[in-house]
Each structure stands twice: as structure tokens, then as C-alpha cells.
Amino acid sequence: MEHEAHTPATPRLVVMAVHEGAEILDITGPLSVFSAANALHAQSGGAEPLYSVQIAGEAGDAVVRTASGLRLMTDAAWTQCSGIDTLLVAGGPVAEHAPQALVDWLREAAPQTRRVGSICTGAFILARAGLLEGRRATTHWLKVEQLRAFSPNIEVQGDALHVKDGPVYTSAGVTAGIDLALALLEEDFGRALALKVARVLVLYLKRPGGQSQFSTALLAQFHEDGTLAPTIQWMRDNHHRPLRNEDIAEHAAMSPRNFARVFKRETGTTPAHFIEGIRLEAAVKRLEETTQALETIARECGFQSGEHFRLAFARRFGITPGQYRDRFRSGAWR
């Protein structure tokens, strides 16, 4: 087995702390990662599972109603859990008002665990327990400013999928919890197994934590009925060409100054940053699906040079294009 050297003698205990009104995907998404890892490990001859999973609530063998209306049965009460390796906290629409008993238990349990993390707005529960003080963290993009207001001592990174600061991990909205779980799995048992799990779960790719919570396509969808919708589509169709702000403003029939103001108001970013994002997404697709040289990708995606492409890519994703290709097109996918 390729991860045999990392296989623990006993399964690592993962506890998912839940509460009334928790988001169901915050719970099932990450736990599916650990379940898939166990299944693949068993298929490769592993005698013991890699992980043991418990859903913990205010009481054991109790029903918890999630935000979607679906009900879950807890395995144990929060206070009954011991020997925890990884402690995760689900978020949800009412996470800021989760029971104080959960907050108090987290404050006591976290120092006894190897690592603790939150999914989406579960970051507010960690913050209430004082576990994010002086640390970097993230949460759902809609709640970023609220988390910043909660404590000036939390360095909130609003555009990250997940953030690690020491033994404390936080993730962005809902499905980013899956990305966090894959990162935890990679820490434990290596990149190859994490990529295989991503493939089993039919994830398009295993996204690095520093990747933006939004693609430019998603941003564009937010404003598809706006005054700039035709120009945004034109930018996407012509990203491979040299595009100056003056050219884009002309397409929108605006002065460059007024266009920049309206564009920032409608999209929340600048035209230059937006077109760079479009080009980077096109480059990512080529890195994943082709063997083209990096210089060729840079040129055909509209970057001024290979060096400009590498700098923009590293700034956005935290790794180089070459590292990205090695990581996400490795033999582990096949």
C-alpha cells in the first residue's frame, strides 16, 4: 500500500460537532472524504480503517434537525467524546447563536486534540470559544465582515477556501469543507490518497486552500442582468487578446474613468483584476487537460509573457503553474 508507512495502529477519531440548525453539507461533505479514504484503504488491503467518525451533539442518540430540515442521529454527546484526533465544527445559518454549552466544551476539548477546524460559519463558534484569537481564519464570504467585527484580533482572509494556522483550521462556505477535509487527509496519508478520494467523489480538482472562493464565471453570473453583462461576456470571449481598459470601456460605450467606476460597483473588482482571473482560469484548464509548454499557455491565454503568467498564477493560487500541473495531473488521478 502506497501510504502504508503512514497507516496508524488504530483509527484516528474524527468528531463532527453539530447543533440544531447546522448546515447538512457542512457535516456530510467532509465526512464523505474520510469515509471514502477508509473504503479505498480497505480495497488496498488495509485491515483497520484509517478513521473512526462520530457525530456529536448536545446529547447522545439524539435527533438534530439541520437547516435543510433533514434530521441526523448523534453518536455521542459533546462531553462524552475523548481521544479525539480531529475535531470539526459544522456551521449553519444560526451558527453565531449555537449553544453556549458547545462553546464551553470546545474551549476545554480543543487543547486535548491534535487539530480543530470549522466548516463555513462554524468559524463563529471557534471564535466564541477564543480559539481564533491572534490567528488567521476564513469563513463564508457573506460573513467575512461580520467575523472581522467580532474580534479585531482575528486576521480574516476573506478570499481563501481554507486556512491553517497552527493546529486550527477554518474553511469557507459549505463545499469548501470538502476541500479542507481533503487537505487534512493529505496531511495524514499523503497526496496520492487525497487525489484518489477527490476522484472517487467526482470532484473536478482538489483545490489549494489559497484559491479564491469565486471563479470569474461565478462573479459574472451575479451580474448577468447588469448594464455591463454584454461587456463582461465580450471580455471572456476575447481574453486571449491584449485588452486595455480603454478598449473594454469603448465596448461598453463609456469613458474609461466612468467604466472603471461602474465595473467596480457591479463586480466588486477592477477590470484588470477581472480579466487576469479569466486568463488564469483558462490557463488552469490547459494545465489540467494538455501537455502544452507553460510559455505556450501564457501566450495563448493572453498573458504578456511567461514570467508575467508565473507571477500572476503564484499570486492568485500560492503555487507555480508547474507545481499546479505536478499536483493535479499526477499519476494518482489514474
C-alpha positions as CSV (number, residue, x, y, z in Angstrom):
1,M,0.0,0.0,0.0
2,E,1.4,3.4,-1.0
3,H,0.5,5.0,2.3
4,E,1.4,2.0,4.5
5,A,4.2,3.9,6.3
6,H,1.6,6.4,7.5
7,T,-1.1,4.0,8.5
8,P,-1.9,4.3,12.2
9,A,-2.1,1.3,14.5
10,T,-5.7,2.4,15.5
11,P,-8.1,4.6,13.5
12,R,-7.8,8.4,14.0
13,L,-11.0,9.6,15.7
14,V,-12.7,12.5,13.8
15,V,-15.5,14.1,15.8
16,M,-18.0,16.4,13.9
17,A,-19.7,18.7,16.4
18,V,-23.2,19.5,15.4
19,H,-26.0,21.7,16.7
20,E,-29.7,22.4,15.9
21,G,-29.9,24.3,12.6
22,A,-26.5,23.1,11.3
23,E,-25.9,23.0,7.5
24,I,-26.2,19.4,6.4
25,L,-23.5,19.7,3.7
26,D,-21.1,21.1,6.3
27,I,-21.5,17.7,8.0
28,T,-21.8,15.2,5.2
29,G,-19.3,16.8,2.8
30,P,-16.2,16.5,5.0
31,L,-17.3,13.1,6.5
32,S,-17.7,11.7,3.0
33,V,-13.9,12.4,2.5
34,F,-12.9,10.3,5.5
35,S,-15.4,7.6,4.6
36,A,-14.0,7.4,1.0
37,A,-10.5,7.2,2.4
38,N,-11.5,4.3,4.6
39,A,-13.1,2.5,1.6
40,L,-10.0,2.9,-0.6
41,H,-7.7,1.8,2.2
42,A,-9.8,-1.3,2.7
43,Q,-9.7,-2.0,-1.1
44,S,-5.9,-1.9,-1.0
45,G,-5.8,-4.4,1.8
46,G,-5.9,-2.3,4.9
47,A,-7.0,-4.3,7.9
48,E,-8.1,-1.4,10.0
49,P,-9.9,1.8,8.9
50,L,-7.8,5.0,8.7
51,Y,-10.5,7.0,10.5
52,S,-13.3,6.5,13.0
53,V,-16.0,9.1,12.8
54,Q,-18.5,10.3,15.4
55,I,-21.3,12.9,15.1
56,A,-21.5,14.6,18.5
57,G,-24.4,16.8,19.7
58,E,-25.7,18.1,22.9
59,A,-26.9,14.6,23.8
60,G,-26.1,11.1,22.5
61,D,-28.5,9.1,20.5
62,A,-30.5,12.3,19.9
63,V,-32.1,13.8,16.8
64,V,-30.6,17.0,15.5
65,R,-32.7,18.9,12.9
66,T,-30.4,20.5,10.3
67,A,-31.1,23.7,8.3
68,S,-32.4,21.8,5.4
69,G,-35.0,20.0,7.6
70,L,-33.2,16.7,7.4
71,R,-32.6,15.0,10.8
72,L,-29.4,13.4,12.0
73,M,-28.9,11.0,14.9
74,T,-25.9,11.8,17.1
75,D,-23.4,9.1,18.1
76,A,-22.4,10.8,21.4
77,A,-22.8,13.9,23.5
78,W,-20.1,16.5,23.1
79,T,-18.9,15.9,26.7
80,Q,-18.7,12.1,26.1
81,C,-16.1,12.4,23.4
82,S,-12.5,11.5,24.3
83,G,-9.3,10.6,22.5
84,I,-10.2,13.0,19.6
85,D,-7.6,13.4,16.9
86,T,-9.5,15.8,14.7
87,L,-12.4,18.0,16.0
88,L,-14.6,19.7,13.4
89,V,-17.4,22.1,13.9
90,A,-20.3,22.5,11.5
91,G,-21.7,25.9,10.6
92,G,-25.1,26.9,9.5
93,P,-27.5,29.9,9.4
94,V,-27.7,30.1,13.2
95,A,-24.0,29.2,14.0
96,E,-23.4,32.6,15.7
97,H,-26.1,31.6,18.2
98,A,-25.0,28.0,18.8
99,P,-25.5,26.7,22.3
100,Q,-23.1,28.1,24.9
101,A,-22.6,24.6,26.1
102,L,-20.9,23.8,22.8
103,V,-18.7,26.8,23.0
104,D,-17.6,25.9,26.5
105,W,-16.9,22.3,25.6
106,L,-14.8,23.4,22.6
107,R,-12.8,25.6,24.8
108,E,-11.9,22.7,27.0
109,A,-11.6,20.0,24.4
110,A,-9.5,21.8,21.7
111,P,-6.2,21.7,23.7
112,Q,-6.6,17.9,24.1
113,T,-7.0,17.3,20.3
114,R,-4.3,17.3,17.6
115,R,-6.2,19.7,15.5
116,V,-9.5,21.6,15.4
117,G,-11.4,23.1,12.5
118,S,-14.6,24.7,11.4
119,I,-16.7,24.4,8.3
120,C,-18.2,27.6,6.9
121,T,-19.8,29.8,9.7
122,G,-18.6,27.3,12.2
123,A,-15.7,29.8,12.5
124,F,-18.0,31.9,14.7
125,I,-18.3,29.0,17.2
126,L,-14.5,28.7,17.3
127,A,-14.2,32.5,17.7
128,R,-16.7,32.5,20.6
129,A,-14.5,29.8,22.2
130,G,-11.5,32.1,21.8
131,L,-9.8,29.6,19.5
132,L,-9.2,32.1,16.7
133,E,-7.7,34.9,18.7
134,G,-4.4,36.1,17.1
135,R,-4.9,33.6,14.3
136,R,-5.6,33.7,10.5
137,A,-9.0,32.4,9.6
138,T,-11.7,32.4,7.0
139,T,-15.5,31.8,6.7
140,H,-18.3,32.1,4.2
141,W,-17.8,35.2,2.0
142,L,-21.1,36.7,3.2
143,K,-19.9,36.6,6.8
144,V,-16.4,37.8,6.4
145,E,-17.0,41.4,7.6
146,Q,-19.1,40.1,10.5
147,L,-16.3,37.8,11.6
148,R,-13.9,40.8,11.4
149,A,-16.2,42.8,13.5
150,F,-16.5,40.0,16.1
151,S,-12.8,40.4,17.0
152,P,-10.1,42.7,15.7
153,N,-7.6,40.1,16.8
154,I,-8.6,37.6,14.1
155,E,-6.9,38.1,10.8
156,V,-9.8,37.2,8.5
157,Q,-8.7,36.1,5.0
158,G,-11.9,36.7,3.1
159,D,-11.0,35.1,-0.3
160,A,-9.4,31.8,0.8
161,L,-11.0,28.4,0.6
162,H,-9.4,27.2,3.8
163,V,-6.8,28.5,6.2
164,K,-4.4,26.7,8.5
165,D,-2.9,28.5,11.5
166,G,-1.1,26.1,13.8
167,P,-3.5,23.4,14.9
168,V,-6.5,25.5,14.0
169,Y,-8.2,25.2,10.6
170,T,-11.1,27.2,9.1
171,S,-12.9,26.8,5.8
172,A,-15.1,29.0,3.6
173,G,-18.7,28.4,2.5
174,V,-20.2,24.9,2.5
175,T,-18.4,22.8,-0.1
176,A,-15.1,24.3,0.9
177,G,-15.4,22.0,3.9
178,I,-14.7,19.1,1.4
179,D,-11.5,20.9,0.3
180,L,-10.5,21.3,4.0
181,A,-11.1,17.6,4.6
182,L,-9.0,16.6,1.6
183,A,-6.2,18.8,2.9
184,L,-6.4,17.1,6.3
185,L,-6.4,13.7,4.6
186,E,-3.3,14.8,2.6
187,E,-1.6,15.8,5.8
188,D,-2.3,12.4,7.3
189,F,-1.8,10.0,4.5
190,G,-0.3,11.8,1.5
191,R,-1.2,13.5,-1.7
192,A,-1.9,10.3,-3.7
193,L,-4.7,9.1,-1.4
194,A,-6.2,12.6,-1.2
195,L,-6.3,12.8,-5.0
196,K,-7.8,9.4,-5.3
197,V,-10.6,10.4,-2.9
198,A,-11.2,13.5,-4.8
199,R,-11.6,11.4,-7.9
200,V,-14.0,9.0,-6.2
201,L,-16.1,11.9,-5.1
202,V,-16.1,13.2,-8.7
203,L,-14.5,16.5,-7.8
204,Y,-13.2,18.3,-10.8
205,L,-9.9,19.0,-9.0
206,K,-8.5,19.2,-5.5
207,R,-8.4,23.0,-4.9
208,P,-5.5,24.5,-3.0
209,G,-6.5,26.4,0.1
210,G,-5.4,29.8,-1.3
211,Q,-7.7,29.5,-4.3
212,S,-10.4,32.2,-4.5
213,Q,-13.8,31.4,-3.2
214,F,-15.1,32.6,-6.6
215,S,-14.4,31.9,-10.2
216,T,-14.8,34.8,-12.6
217,A,-17.6,32.9,-14.2
218,L,-19.5,32.9,-10.9
219,L,-18.8,36.5,-10.3
220,A,-20.2,37.3,-13.8
221,Q,-23.3,35.3,-13.0
222,F,-24.0,37.6,-10.1
223,H,-24.3,40.5,-12.6
224,E,-25.6,38.8,-15.7
225,D,-28.5,41.2,-15.8
226,G,-26.4,44.3,-15.1
227,T,-25.5,47.0,-17.5
228,L,-22.1,45.5,-18.1
229,A,-23.2,41.9,-18.8
230,P,-22.5,42.2,-22.6
231,T,-19.1,43.6,-22.0
232,I,-18.2,41.0,-19.4
233,Q,-19.1,38.3,-21.9
234,W,-17.0,40.1,-24.5
235,M,-14.1,40.1,-22.1
236,R,-14.4,36.4,-21.6
237,D,-14.6,35.8,-25.3
238,N,-11.5,37.9,-26.0
239,H,-9.3,37.2,-23.0
240,H,-6.6,35.9,-25.3
241,R,-6.2,39.3,-26.9
242,P,-4.4,42.3,-25.5
243,L,-7.2,44.2,-23.7
244,R,-6.6,47.7,-22.4
245,N,-9.0,49.4,-20.1
246,E,-9.7,51.9,-22.9
247,D,-10.7,49.0,-25.3
248,I,-13.0,47.5,-22.8
249,A,-14.6,50.9,-21.9
250,E,-15.1,51.5,-25.6
251,H,-17.0,48.3,-25.9
252,A,-19.2,49.4,-23.0
253,A,-19.7,52.8,-24.7
254,M,-18.3,54.6,-21.6
255,S,-15.4,56.8,-20.8
256,P,-12.5,54.8,-19.2
257,R,-13.0,56.6,-15.9
258,N,-16.8,56.0,-15.7
259,F,-16.4,52.4,-16.9
260,A,-13.9,51.7,-14.1
261,R,-16.2,53.1,-11.5
262,V,-19.3,51.2,-12.8
263,F,-17.3,48.0,-13.2
264,K,-16.0,48.1,-9.6
265,R,-19.6,48.8,-8.4
266,E,-21.1,45.9,-10.3
267,T,-18.4,43.3,-9.8
268,G,-16.5,44.4,-6.7
269,T,-13.2,44.3,-8.6
270,T,-11.2,46.2,-11.2
271,P,-11.3,45.4,-14.9
272,A,-7.6,44.4,-14.9
273,H,-8.1,42.0,-12.0
274,F,-11.1,40.5,-13.5
275,I,-9.5,39.9,-16.9
276,E,-6.5,38.4,-15.1
277,G,-8.9,36.0,-13.4
278,I,-10.4,35.0,-16.7
279,R,-7.0,34.3,-18.1
280,L,-5.9,32.3,-15.1
281,E,-9.0,30.1,-15.3
282,A,-8.3,29.4,-18.9
283,A,-4.7,28.6,-18.1
284,V,-5.7,26.2,-15.3
285,K,-7.9,24.3,-17.7
286,R,-5.0,23.9,-20.1
287,L,-2.6,22.9,-17.3
288,E,-5.1,20.1,-16.3
289,E,-6.0,18.9,-19.8
290,T,-3.0,19.4,-22.0
291,T,0.8,19.0,-22.0
292,Q,1.4,22.4,-23.6
293,A,4.5,24.2,-22.6
294,L,4.0,27.0,-20.0
295,E,5.2,29.7,-22.4
296,T,2.6,28.5,-24.9
297,I,-0.2,28.5,-22.3
298,A,0.8,32.0,-21.2
299,R,0.8,33.4,-24.8
300,E,-2.5,31.7,-25.8
301,C,-4.3,32.8,-22.7
302,G,-3.4,36.4,-23.1
303,F,-0.5,37.0,-20.7
304,Q,2.2,39.4,-21.7
305,S,5.0,36.9,-21.1
306,G,5.7,33.6,-19.4
307,E,7.1,35.4,-16.4
308,H,4.0,37.6,-16.0
309,F,1.9,34.4,-16.1
310,R,4.0,32.7,-13.4
311,L,3.9,35.7,-11.1
312,A,0.1,36.2,-11.6
313,F,-0.5,32.4,-11.0
314,A,1.6,32.3,-7.9
315,R,0.0,35.4,-6.5
316,R,-3.5,34.0,-7.0
317,F,-3.0,30.3,-6.1
318,G,0.0,30.3,-3.9
319,I,1.9,27.8,-6.1
320,T,3.6,28.0,-9.5
321,P,2.0,26.7,-12.7
322,G,4.5,23.9,-12.8
323,Q,3.7,22.9,-9.3
324,Y,0.0,23.0,-10.1
325,R,0.4,20.7,-13.0
326,D,2.5,18.3,-11.0
327,R,0.0,18.3,-8.2
328,F,-3.3,18.0,-10.1
329,R,-2.2,15.9,-13.1
330,S,-0.1,13.3,-11.2
331,G,-0.4,9.6,-11.8
332,A,-2.6,9.4,-8.7
333,W,-5.5,10.5,-10.8
334,R,-5.3,7.4,-12.9
